[in-house]
Amino acid sequence: MELFICRSVSDADSRFTVLDSCSNLLYTVTGSFGVLGDTLRIRDTSGMAIFRIFQSSALPLTVYSLSGGGKRLRIMYNHVSKKFTFMGSGWHVVGVSPVFSVKDADNSTVMLQELMPDGSRKLTVNYEDRLILCVAAAICINCLETPPAVSAQPT
């Protein structure tokens, strides 16, 4: 299944929108900042929160706790080694955002993300039963991405 993840700046709480291959809205991702960490919510088209991501940071680690629909996953990112650890699955990341794949313990590709010319991310999920978990994991990985520096061009 092919999806497109786009950064959203439509209001203060918006973070991302997720579209299907026909550009129909599937999910919105909203967020709120808290003292102990940030909370992201993946919402369906009716606005119902269907998945929750809690992000906390204690350098050198950023930890994401994902839950919803009876599924749970914890993702840790080490800012020193630049590596992801998926707790609760055999998944591992190959590549660096915005272009990466997530592999299962048997090295099969769970999902693949590519950068599109318009700046959106094309996410190909190979297991439909893992769709929302893959979307949530991709959102976490994309949250860590630092926007590219803008260089001034001489006029």
Order of alpha helices (4+ residues) and beta strands (2+ residues): beta-beta-beta-beta-beta-beta-beta-beta-beta-beta-beta-beta-alpha
